[in-house]
Each structure stands twice: as C-alpha cells, then as structure tokens.
Amino acid sequence: METTILREKLHTLIDNSTDDKLQAVFHLLQDEEYSDAFKSELDAEFASYQKEGESISKDEIDKIAEQLLQGKKS
C-alpha cells in the first residue's frame, strides 16, 4: 500500500476512534521510542559481546535499562 494511502487511512481511523483506542495506540507507539542514550548503551553492550564473547547478567541489564528509561520519562 502506498504511503499516502496508508496515511489517509490512518488519519480516518484516528478521526473515528474512541478515546480509549487513541490512548492505547499512543502508548504503543510512544513505547517504541527509545532515547539515544538507551540505544547507545545497547549498541555498546552488543559490540562488547561480539568482541569479547562476554555478556552481563540479566540483573545488570535490568538495572541499566531502568536507569536509561528513567531518563526517557523526563
């Protein structure tokens, strides 16, 4: 489907959606946006893993992700 047609259809859906659906779509799309710091940290961790074959624990990942996501909410 052409981008122009897709945009028109999306606008029509948005114009006719309930508040609940709009909120749900907004949060879905907003959650897809990551800060540059978050992306850089993920890239650095992945590059380190590829180079050294070492990884960090899930707890460490959770801690880093939480810190970076807190910055995103500001």
Secondary structure, DSSP 8 states (H G I E B T S, - for coil): --HHHHHHHHHHHHHT--HHHHHHHHHHHHHT---HHHHHHHHHHHHHHHHH-----HHHHHHHHHHHHHHHT-
